[in-house]
Amino acid sequence: MDPLEVLVRGRGPRQVRVALALPGAGPLGMARPAAMAAAVLAAETVNDDGGIRDRDMRLVPVDAGAGPAGSAAALAPLVDGGLVDAVVGFHTSDVHRELERVTAGRIPYFFTAPHEGGERRPGVVRVGPGPMRQLAEPIRQLSRAGARRWALVGSDYVWPRSVHRAVRRVIREAGGEVVGERLEPLGRSRPAEAVRRVESWRPDAVLLTMVGRDLALFNRAFAASPMLGRVLRLSGGLEETGLLEIEGDRTGTLFSAMDWYAGDPEDEVSDRYAHRWGEVRPPLASYARSCFDGLMLFAESASEGRLDPSRPWAGLHPEEAGALVRPGVLACADGVLLRPLGRS
């Protein structure tokens, strides 16, 4: 549904309206096409199964790529007017913090991307993993494989800063050390300069907490450096779309700690997505899939009457979220698949 039409026409009969908060621009804008396609598939799946208590789910796109203030300003009229029943989507965590202020205690808000941890306002459900759940075990595995000197490279906003604080202890306990840290302006990174600085630290491994386009630009610059093939890279934000953007990696030294769906013959959702959108579909990558899972989680929770926006977690504990959909689908599910990209 067009958000302007929603504002003009007001409430609709027998509808559950979900504000679909996805970035239309900025570093994560490259993940939007697949996320829109996955969200439509989720809504069609819910509606074909009878909807939410006999009401159809309708999606109202909101641009969450306009920075914290701009994204909150786009969402606020829909929430203030009682025109949407929930918010679902992924975006950078600085935007997430502002959208929380808009929704807190009023409607459920399902944030599906990896998050920085910490307290959340009433009504917020974090579907994705926090820093320790996502990255602690991969760091330990790479440390056991010989990575002792770590460089931390991310964007300068709340998620990378929080991740870096969390992983320093993990690296130290694994017998390693952080030899350098660099934070680049979000959406205005200087990849060549950042790569040169990292090379001067002589690391064994680099933890990357950039996302989307910024991450792709850094990896392209890294691929042109002498570090390629001998310095490990571990990313908390690399998914299939980002790997396509850098035209793959064949060194066996690039790792991702995100869920991976490419070429999974056992994944029923991927099959349905392919059938729905055909050969020209954008790849069902991790951000898009998290959006699908977030919508399905909202629909099931709402159908079971488990949503109370006045309570923290909207009545759900984050560890319980994965129990409401197929095990192993949500990013918060136990276990991290760590493998070098390009060798599988």
HUCOR-V996404 format. One record per residue. PHI is phi in whole degrees, 0 to 359 (* if undefined). Layout:
# HUCOR-V996404
phi->(PHI/PHI)
This chain:
# HUCOR-V996404
phi->(*/289/299/293/297/297/297/283/274/79/297/251/287/53/228/249/262/242/287/265/270/234/288/269/211/82/303/268/300/295/270/294/305/294/294/298/296/293/293/298/299/297/296/295/297/297/291/294/265/104/76/253/53/66/242/284/277/235/260/239/296/230/283/256/247/263/81/303/293/294/292/296/294/288/276/305/299/290/284/299/274/65/263/229/259/194/234/225/163/236/186/290/290/293/293/304/299/286/294/303/296/286/265/307/74/244/220/294/224/258/264/256/275/306/234/265/82/87/288/231/283/302/92/261/244/265/277/282/273/276/302/290/297/279/244/299/292/302/296/297/297/291/295/296/276/118/281/247/260/248/252/247/229/210/268/270/207/296/296/299/299/292/299/298/297/290/277/303/293/299/298/296/294/275/90/252/214/268/264/183/220/217/242/260/300/296/81/221/288/241/298/296/295/297/295/298/295/300/300/292/277/55/278/273/211/236/269/255/241/267/226/54/298/300/295/298/296/296/296/295/294/297/296/265/257/293/284/302/89/237/249/287/234/238/241/264/223/264/231/302/298/293/291/297/298/261/61/80/209/246/274/75/239/251/238/234/251/256/297/231/238/300/68/272/289/268/269/296/296/300/296/294/297/297/294/291/249/78/289/267/293/290/296/282/271/297/298/297/295/296/293/302/296/296/292/293/296/299/299/292/295/293/295/272/70/261/259/226/293/277/252/301/65/52/85/245/277/302/287/271/301/294/285/269/226/302/304/89/276/289/295/274/294/295/93/241/275/249/207/287/286/103/253/249)
